[in-house]
Amino acid sequence: MSIVSNYTPTNQPIKDDRAIITSFRGKFLGVYDVPLSDMVYGNRYQPARSSGEDRELRRQLVSDIRRRQMRRAPTVTWDSSLQKFRPNDGNHRLQAHEEIAGQQDLSTYFVPVAVVDWGTNVIGEIEYSHNANNHEPAKAGTKKDAILMLEQLNAQGVFRGLNDKARRKKIYKLIDDNFSSCCSPSSKANILKNFRLRIGQTKITQFTKRQLTQESLAHWNLPGKKFRSGHHVIGKTSFICSVPTAADKAIHRAAVNVVANKSAGTEVKLLCYSNASKISSIEKERDKVLREYACCNRSLWKKGFVVSEISFLPQVQKGANMLEPKQIFLWKPDPNDNNKEKWHDLRNNSFRTD
């Protein structure tokens, strides 16, 4: 007996995803009026969202459905373990109907839903759920949602046996096909980098904005709970936590302000991290930063303006659950070289020869 044999086809004029479902090799069974009580929905059943419920979207959907009915049917599939339908797409729409149903005196509240049978096609179901989140009235998928999709597909063995080049090509195509708001080269590179980190394919740690704030405040023992990188000035010291390219801009602004006598800041302390995906790239980046600011300190800046510290947040894993030590370099005179100012490495109490 078919899973839809107990339900009545809807007579409401409503759009559905039958063409997209078929393209992902799903069996479209039709649009049926199904009691809300026969379905599961809510945060636990978000099929393609890394975060929970979007209450603002739900509020908008409630208003929209009341005003002109639902324009596109949610897509559901039968879950034999739950003995209910669960959403492949349209979780927020089902939640909106739940709110509307609670304000009506009805023994049974029906919702028109598109029913699909995926059989054993788990990969097609995953791809459809993420693809469907990119049309109205759904909210476009985010980078975090893209990473979630890649993790789900990885668990199904989609990337098994692929070399790095082939894996990257396949992942970029998946992003292009399913995430219209994340298709720029930088967005795709960021998604790939974080996906590799999540599944343990990289030995490089990355930081969230909150973690960078916490690291900055702790490193310099600064007061408060907020840190404004590039603009955090205390007395005559500017504190900057940044990737090297952005640090260049922030330090340049600070130097210009000193030259123009618009700022009392005459010292810069820099805490660097990298977005590079290779250890060799991080090491080259760090060496370049130290060499360039050594040159600037000696010959470019106005007298009294100096980058007095460059530190690097630990990002490279050296063993199981163990990160490299933090690197701290201070600009100071080398007593063994006629007091020539150089970068002093606190790890081994030595001076660089830049």
N, C-alpha and C positions, 0 to 999 in steps of 0.2 A: 504494500500500500504506500502511495506517495506521501511525503511529509506535508503536502499542501492539500490533501484530499478532504480535510475537515474544515477548510477555509473557503471563503467566497471571493472570487476575483473582484477587485474594486471597480466601481463605476465612476470613480472620480477622474477627471482629466489631470494627469500628473506625469511628469517626466521620470525616466528611469535610466539606469546605466547598462542596459542589456548589450549594447554594442561593445562597451569597454569590458564588461564581464566576459563576453565571448572571446575578445582578443586575448584575455588572460586564461583562456581555456576553462572557464567556469560554465556550468550548465544553468542557464537562466530559466527559471520555472514560472515566472509571471509575477504580477503585482497583486497582492491579496490584502484584504482587510483582516488584520490579525489583532486579537485582544492584547492590550498593553501588558496584561498579566501573564501572557505567554512568552514574554521577552525579558532578557536581562540587559542592563545598560548601566551607565555611571562610570566613575573613575576606574573601577576595577576592570572594566570591559572596553577601555579606550583601545581600539585596534591599531592605531597608527600615531599616537601622541606620546611624546616622552614626558610631558607634564600632565597635570590633572585637568579638571574641568575649567573651561573659560566661561566665567559667569557672565561677562559682558556679552559674549556671543550668544549664550543661552537666553539672556534677556531680550536681545534683538530678535532672536528666532521666535520667542513667545509672541512678541508684538507683531511680527511678520505673519505668522500662522493665523493669528486672530483676525488680522486685517484682510488677508487675501488667500487663506489656506496655504498648504504646503506645496511648493513648486516642484520639488524633486523627492522621490520616495527614498527613505533610508534603505540600505541593502543589508539583509540579514541572512544568516545561514543556520541550519539546525545543528545544535550541539547535543549529541546523544548523551554525553556525560552529565549535562545540566538538565536535559529533557526540556529545553527551551530554545528559542531563537536568540542568537547573540549578534551584535552589529559588526558588519565588515566596514560600514560607512554610515554616518548619520547618528552617531551616539548623542551628540548635542540636540539633534532634532527629537530624538526619543525622550530625552530629559525635558525638553520644552513641552512635549505632549503630556508628560507626567504632571507638570505644573498646571497645565490647562485642565487636565482631567480632575485634578484635586479641587478645582473650583466649580465642577459640574456635578449634578446629582444623577449620575448614571451608574447602573449596576455593572455594565461592561463598557469599556472605552476602546474603540477600534482605531487602529492606525494603518493606513495603506503602506505596505512595505514591499520592496522587491526581494523575492526569495531566490537564492542561488544554492546550488549543490556543487561543492568543490571536490567531493570525493576524496581522493588522496593527494590532490594537487595543492599542497600546503604552500609551495613557492608562489604559485599564481595567486592564491588568496592573499599572501603578504604583499605582493606587488600591487594588486588591485587596491587594497585598503589604503596604501600610501598614495597611489595615483589619484584615487577618488577624493582625497583631501585637498585637491587643488582646483576644484571647480566650485562655483557658487551653489549653495550658500555656505560652503565649508570655508574654514580659515586656512590659508596657504600653509603648507608644511615648512618647518624651520630646519636649520642645520641639525639641531638635536634630534628632530624627527627623522632626518636622513640617516643619521648615525644609528638610530634605533632600527631602521629598516635593514641597514647593512648587517647589524648584529643578528637580526632575525634570520636573514638569508644565510649568513655565515653558519648559523646553527644547523641549517639544512644542507650544508656542504656545497653551496653554490660556488664558492671560491677555491674549493679543494683542488690541488694539483696545478694551480695557475702560478706562473712566475710573477715577479713584481710588476713587470711591464704589462702583462696580460691582465693581472688583477686590477691595476690602476685604470686601464682602458675600460674594463667591464664596469667598474664602480662609477667612473665618470659618465658612462652612458646611462646607467641606472639613475643617477642624479639628474641628468638632462631630461630623461623621459618622465620622471616622477616629481621633480621639485623645481617648479618654474621660478621660484624666488631665490634659488641657490645655485644658479648656473654659471656665475662668473668664475674665471680661473682661480681667483684667490679663495672663493667660497668652497669650491670643490677640493682644493688642496687642503684647506682647513678641515673639512669633513673627513678626508682620507687620513690625515694625520691623527685626528682624535679617534677615529675608528680603529686604527692600528694600535693606538695606546690602550683603548678599551679591551682589545682582545689579546694584548700582550705581545704584539709583534714589534714593539719598539722599546728601546732602553732609555728613552728620553722622557722625562717628566715635564708636563705642561701645567700651567697655573690658571686658576679662575681669577677674575677681578678681585673677588673678596680675599682670596689667598694672597694676592700681590699686595693688597692693602695691609693685611696682617703681617706679612713678611717685612714690609717697609717700616712699619711702626716698631716692630720688634728689633729689627737690625740696628736702627738708630736710636732706639729707646725714646721715641717721640710721644708726646702726650696726645690724648684724644682717641677717637675711633675712626676718623676719616683721614684720608691721605690724597692730596691733589697733586698727582705726578706732573712735574714741570712747572708747577705754580706754588709748591709747598715751600714757603720761605720763612725761616725763623732767624731774626737778627740779620746777619750778613751772610747767611748760608742758605743756598737753594738745594733742596733734596729732590732727586729725580729717580724714579723707578720706571724703567722703560726698556724696550728693545733698542738696539744701537741706532737704527735709522731715525726713530722718533726722538731719541736722546740728543742726536745732532741738532735737531730743530729747537728743542727746549734749551739746550746750552747756548746756542746761537742767540736766542731771544734774550737770555740772561746777560750775555756779553754785550749785546747791543744796548740794553738798558743801562748797564754800567757806563759804557762809553758816552751815552746820551745823558748821563747823570740823572736818570729816572729811577734808579734802584740802588738801594744800599747793599745789595747782594754782591759780594766779591769772591765767594767761594762756592764751588759746586761739589756735591757728593752724589755719586752715581751708583745705582744698584741695577745691574743689567740681567736680563733674561733673554732667551732666544726662542724664535718660532721655527728654527731649522729642524729638519727631520733626520739629519745625519750627525753623528758624533763628530766626524771630521769637519763638517761645516760649522758646528758650534765652536770648535777649537780655533779654526781660522778666524772666525768672527771675533772671538775674544782677543786674539793676538793683534788683530787689526785695530780694535778699539784702544788697546794700550799704546800701540805705536803712534797712532794718530793724535791722541791727546797728550802724549809726551812731547810731540812736535809742537802742538798748539801751546802748551804750557811754556815752552822755551822761547817761541818766536812770534806767536800770533796775537796772544791776548794782551790787552792793556795792562800795564804794571799794576799789581794788586788784585787782578782777577786770575783765578786758578781753579783747575779741577783737582781737588786735593785727595779724592778717593774714588777708586773704581772697584766695585765688588761684583761678584758673579753668583747668582743664586744657584744652588746645587740642582742640576737637572739630569746628569748622566749617571745611570746605574752602574755600580762597580761590582755588584754581587747580588745575591738573593736578598731582596728587601733592604739593600744598602746603597745610599747615594754617595757620590763624591763629596769631599769636604767643601765648605764654602770658601771661595777664593777672595781675599781682601788685599788690595794694593793701595798703599799710601804714597803720596808724592813727597819725598823728603831727601835731604842731602846724603850722599854716600861718602862717609868719612875716609874710605879707601880710594877715592877717586877725586881728590881735591874738592870735596863737598859738592860735587856736581849733582844736581837734583835728578832723581830717577824714581821709578816705581819700585817700592819696597814690598816684597811678597811676605806677608805675615805667616804663611804656612811653613816656610823653611828659613825665615829671617835672612833672605837674600835679596840682592838688587838685580833688576833686569838690565840688560845692556842696550836698551833702545837709544 
